Amino acid sequence: MRASIPAPQPAPPAPQLPEGFEEHMVHRVMQRVDVMLETRLREAIATVVQEQTRSVLPRLREEVESVVRHCVYEAVADELANGASQPVLR
């Protein structure tokens, strides 16, 4: 006896989506992606800025110290130069 093979059944029709559903879904997904990207980019940028600040800080301190030292030297020199010609107020 030979077993008969049943004929394949046609696939059920795909459900019809409401008008504008796909566009609505794309819009919602893009909103979520936008929020996630903004948060993650903000975190990534903050990390990079912190790392760069740490690496630049020693050099920046040296430069600030040099500028302050130079300004103090100039101010003292000006005061000494002008102080000889002006009386000291007490």
Secondary structure, 3 states (H helix, E strand, C coil): CCCCCCCCCCCCCCCCCCCCHHHHHHHHHHHHHHHHHHHHHHHHHHHHHHHHHHHHHHHHHHHHHHHHHHHHHHHHHHHHHHHCCCCCCC
